[in-house]
């Protein structure tokens, strides 16, 4: 899976756990040296970062003799380097969203075409409820590949007369993911019951559902209730893809859904008076889901007796994403403060190679943060009823000055600013988190009185944050941002 949050080893897991440092080092050098020895002299470059890790993951799974490999594509599907698996057991396409438009296209239909590129002849594929036109594109791609494609019923259909299925991951959007996971899991269980022990098979993230011939001939594994068959010719009203059969989930499936954990997705970290809400949403659809979750998880909670609650947004976005559209969706949460900073945990990242991004300079990242800050204040003005501080246009290069005593760069102001800004920019996550917590989170040191935040805006809200009975912080916009925050708030993840 990708990206990783804190350590690169998270991308390659066996039995749910990242492989050990020793195992990672062993297979890294084995694969690296083999590629170095056998590369074409005319093409001297090694595989790029993601491609190398994909090759390494396949090698690890084969050498460790895993029974089943779940492989998430990197970007898109059709041209993704994970798409070399010729005969996966099953494929799945989750809910589509607009992302990576410079690579995948700027419409849902173009993106659906790319996602459907993982379909394989005769290999069952599932998807979840999609807008009509993208679903038609997935259908056409499935027909092109002679791939049986089915639409997952809603999770309610799997509950029947039993109690509601509990999900370990919060958020209504996880119900469609859970329905997809059930279909994927059952398809593999059927194949396993039909062919015995399966090793080294791959499972793509985009699409899944069992073909009728497999349903009819595969013995049902113990404890798994037979599916209710649905004719492959059946078409839902207004939908071009037949509905997949439903079945009674086993006790193991029910427990799996309940116990599922995935860091950085609808994750809540209560640290005394400061509660951190982490979600790596970075598309319009995922930000909408994040807002629904946050409002239910945080804003519907009982207010402190004295009413002193401060809400803070910590945000960053990368790549070609439409930041204005994402920020606009976050307005209904009524944040008291919005904090923008790059995804760097510290201004100097030389000690943490796992979280370095060699494609983005600090100046470029800070420029993006300043643009986000200005966009947020404009959105607040357009919303009306508020008088936010709106900074004049700035260049990040003019804001960076060396701090000789520490050998790092700090954000400093070109001119005095108001002492209660509602939108702030910090040069790194460590400084941003220290400002938000104001010494009230045991994992974070209190901000220094001088030096750490030399500009006047850093004192904005300090008194309110120190005295509030509850501080609720939503961290969103980037999985890399969430990973950096997790590294600082939960040091055990770096071990």
N, C-alpha and C positions, 0 to 999 in steps of 0.2 A: 504494500500500500504506500501511498505518498500523499503529501510530503510527511516527513517526520516532524515532531514537535520539539523535542529536546535533543535526542541522540539519533544518529543515522541508523543504528541497529534496530530501531522501531520498525523500519520498513520490511525487515525480514524476520518473521516470527514463526516459531514452531510450538504447537500446542498453546497458542495465545501469548507466548512470552518472547520478547526480542532475543535473538541469539546472543550468546555470551561474547564478551570482548575477545576471548581467546579464539572462539570459533569464527568470529567475524574476521579477525586478523589472519587466521589460517587460510580461509577461503579467498579473502581479498588478494593476498599475495600469490596464491596458487593461480587464480584467474588472471591477475595482472601479468604475471611472468609468462604464462602460456600465450596470452595475446601478444605480448612483446616479442616472444620468440617466433611467432608464426605470422605476424602481420606482413602484408604486401609491401615490399620496399618502395613501390611507387606511391603508396598511400601510407605515409608514416604516422598519421595521427591515430591516437587511441580512441575508443568509443567515448562519447561525451558522458557526463556524470550520470544522468538517468539511465542511459543505455547500458553503461557499465554495471550499475547496480541491478538492472534487470537480468543481465547475463549471469551475474553473481548469484542472484536469488534462485534462478532456475538450477544452477549448479549445486547450490546448497540443498535444495529440495530433493534433487536426484541423489546426491551423495548420502543424505541423511535418510533416504528411503521413506519419505512421507507418504501416507495413504491418500491424501487429498491436498491439493494446493489451490488456494483461493487467490486469484490474481486480479488486482484492480488495475485498469488501464491508467496510463499517465494523463494524456490529454486526447480527447476525441475517441479514437478507436481504429478507424480504417487504416491510418498511417502510423499508429502508435507502435513502438517497438515491442510491446507485450503481445501484439497481434500476430505472432508467429506460431502460436499454438494451433496445430492443424485440426485436431479433433478433441476439443474440450468435451466434458461430460454434459455441460449445460451452460447457457449464457444468460445474462440478465441486464436489462437497461432500467436504471432507476429514473426518478423524475427528472425531466430535462430542464435546463436553465440556460440563460445567456451568459457565457463565460468564454474566455480565450478567443474572442471574436477575430483577432488578427490571424489566427491559425485555423479556426473551425468555421468561420463565417458569422455574419451579423444577424442571422434570422434563426428561429427555432427549427425551421425546415432544413436549413443547411447543417445545423448542428445534429439534427436527427439522422441525416444522411451519414455523417461521420460516425455516429454512435452505432448505427446499423452495420457498419463495416466489420464488426466482430462476428456477425452471424456466419455459421458454417453449414454446409450441406448436410441435411439429415440430423443436425444437432438441435435439440429442443431449445427454445428461447422464450423468455418471459419479459414482459414489461408491465408497468403500472399505469394508472390513468394518466393520459397525456392530452394536451389540446388536440383538436380533431386533425388539423393539417399535419403536424409532426407525427401523429400516430399513423396517418396514411403513408407518410414517408417511410416509417419503420416497416409497415406492412409491405410496401413495394420492395424495400431492400431485402426483406425476408424471402419474398417470392423470387427475387433475383438470385439469391443464394440457395434456393430450394430448402429453406429453413422453416420448420414449423414454429410459428410465433403465436403466443397466447397472451391474453390480458389477465393479470392477477385480479381475482375478486377482492373486495375490500376486506380488511381484517375481521370485520363484524361477521362475515360469512363463515369464518373458522371458529367462531365462539359458540354458535348454535345455542343450545339451552344451558350451556355451562357458564361459569362465572367469566367476567371480562378478562381477557388476556392481559397480564401486567407486563409492562415493558421497562427494562432497566434504563433505557434512554428516554429522557423527557421530551415533550413536544409532540403535537398532533401529527406532524409530518413523518414521525418515526413509524407511524402505523402502516403507511404504504411500504416503507422499507422492510418492516417486519413481515408483511404479507409476501413480499418478494423473496425474502430469506427463507420463509417456509416452503415456497415452491421449489427454490433451488435445492434446499436440503432434501426434500422428499424425492426429487428427481435423482439425486445421487444415491440415496438409500435404495431406490428401486433398481438402479443400475447395479449397485453393489449386490443386491439380492439376486439379480439376474445373472451376473457374470462372476460372482465371487469377489475376492479382495481386489480392489483397484489401486494401483500405485502410480504416482507420477502424473495423475490427470490434472488438467487445469480448469479453472472456473473463472470466466470473465465476469466483470461487473455488469455488463450491459445486456440484459435479456435472458429469459428462461421459461421453460414449461415443457412437460413431457409429451412426446408425440403419442398418438393413439396406439401405435404398434407396440411401444414400450409398455404402455399401461396394460395392454391385454396379455402380454407374455411374461412380464416380470413378476416373480413371486413377491408377496408383500412381506417385508421384514417384520419380525415379531413385534407386536404392540402397535403396529401402524394400521389404522383403519383404512379400508379401501376407499379410493376416491369415488365421488359421484361423477359418472362420465358425462361429458358435454360434447355434443357432436362437433367435429372440427368445422362443419359448414355453418354452424350457428354464428350469427352476427348480432351484436348488440345494436339496439336502436341508436343510430347516429355514430356508431363506432365500427371501423372496418376490420377489427381483430377479434377472433372468437374468444369467449371467456374460458379461462382454465377451469378444470374441475376443482372442487373443494374436497377437503378431507378433515378428519378429526386429528388434531395435533397430538402427538404422543406426550407422555409426561416429561420426557427428556427435552422435547421441543419447547414445552411450556416453561420449563426451568431455564432453558437457554435464553428465551426471550426476556425472562425476568432478571436474569443475572448478567445480561450484556452490559459491558462497560466500554467506553471509548473516550479517552481523554480529549479535552478541548471541544467537545460537542455537548451543548446544554449541560455544562458541568458547573456545580456550585461548590465554592470553597468558603466556608464560614470561618473567619479568623477574628474571633471576638466581635467588637462593634463593626468591623469591616467585613462585608460579605462580597466575594468576587464571583461574578457570573461570567463564565467563559464560553464563547461559541465562535467557532471559526468561520461563520457565514461570510461569504464574499460575493454573492450574486443577489440580484433583486429578489428572487423567489426565496433564497435561503435567509436573507435579512428579514423578509416579511415573517417567515417562520420563527426566526430568532426573537423578533419583537413580540409576537404572540406568546412565546414561551416566557420571555423576561417579564412581561406584564402580569402573567399568571404567577410566576415563581417569586417575583420580587415586589411588584407594585400592588398586588392584592393582599400582601401580608399586612397584619395589624401594624398600624403606625405606633411608634414609641409613645409612651404615656405623655411625654412633654411635647410630642409632635416634631422633635428636631431630627429630621431625616434629610440626608443630603444624597442626591443621586448624581453619579458621575459617569460619563461616557469616555472610555479609552478606545481610540479608533485609529486605524491606519489601513490604507488600501494600496495595492501594488498593481503593476502591469497596466493593461489598457482598460481597466474597469471604470465605469461611469460613477465617480465618487459622489457627484451631486445627487444622482438618483438614489444611491445607498443612504446618504445622510438624510435626505428628505423623508425616507421611510422610518428613520429613527426619531423624528421630531415628536410623535405622540407619546414617547416615554417621559417627556418633560424633565430633561436633565438640568440640574443646577449648573453643572460645569461640563465642558467637553475638553478632553485632553488629547492632543495629537503628538505622536512621536514616531520615529523610525522603528523598524523591527529589531534594532540592535539592543542587546541587553545592556551593554556598556558602550561608551563612545569609542573605546579601544577594544576591538574584538579579537586581538591576536591570541588570547588564551583560550578561545572557544571555537575551534575549527568547525564543529558541527553546525554552528549557527551563523557562519560567515556567508555572505552573498557577494561573490566577486564580480557580479554584473551590475551592482549599484553602488555608487559612491555616497558617502555621508552627505555631501552637499546636495546631490540629486534627491536623496531621500528627504532631507530637510525642506527642500523646495516644495516637494509634494505635500509635506505636512503643513507648510505655511499656506499653500493653496487650499487645503482642506479646512484649515482654520478660517480663512476668509469666506469660503463657501458656507460654512456653518453659521457664521454671523450674518451673512446675507439672508440665509434661509430663516433665521430667527426674526430678522427685520421684516421680511415678506409676510411672515406669519402674523406679525403685528402684536401690539400690546406689550412689547419689551423694548428696552433701550440698550442693546448690547454694545460692548466696545468693539469697534471695527477698526482694525489696524490699517495703516497705509500700506500700499504695495511694497513688498520687501524682497531682497535677494538673500538667499541663504548664505552666500559667501560673505556678505557684510555682517552676518550675525555670528560668525565663528571667529573666536579669538583663542590663541594658545593660553593654556594655564601652566606656566613653567614649573610650578611646584609639583604638579601631578603628571605633566607630560601628556595631557589630553586636551580635547577641544570642548569648550563650554558655550552655551547659547547666551549671548549678551545683547542688550538692547542698543539700538542706535540712538535712542532718545528716551526720556522718562515716559512711563506709561501709567495709566490708572491702576490703583491698587486692588481693584476688585473686578478683574476681567472674567468673563464667563467662558472664554475659550483660550486655552494656553497651548504652547508648543514647547516640548522638551527635546533635547538632543538624543536621549536614550531612555530605555524603559526603566532602568534603575532609578533615575532621577524622577521620572513620572510617577512611579509607584510610591517612592518615598514621600512625594508631595501629597498624593492622594491619601496615604495612610497616616501621615503626620505623627509617626511614632507609635501608632495604636495597633499595628500588626506585628506580633512577636517575630515574624520572619524577616521583617524589614527594619533597618536602622532609621532613626528619626532624621529628617533633613537637617543639615548643619545650618547654624544661624547665619554663617557667612561662607562664601566660597562655593558651596555646592549649587546654589541657585542665585547667581549674582544679579539677576535682573529683577526689577520691582514686581513684575507680574507673578513671580514665584510666590509672593506673599498673598496672592489673591485667595480668598476663602480659607486661609490657614486657620483663623480663629473658629470659623464655622465648622471646619472639619475636625478640629481638636475637641470641640464641645458637643458635636452632634451625638445623639444616642445611637444612631444607626447610619452607616455609610454603605450605600449599595452601588457597586461598580460593575458596569457592563463592559466587557472587553470583546470587541468584535471587529470584523472587516477583513481579517487576514489570519490564516492558520499559523503563519510564521510569527505574527504578533502574539497570538495565544500561546505558542510554544515558548517564546521568550519570557512571557509572564509566568508560565508554569515553572520554568527553570528557576526563577527568582523566588516564587512562592512555595515551591516544593523541591528543595535541594536534593531529596532522595532520588528524584527522577534522573539526576545527572550521574548517579553512581553506576 
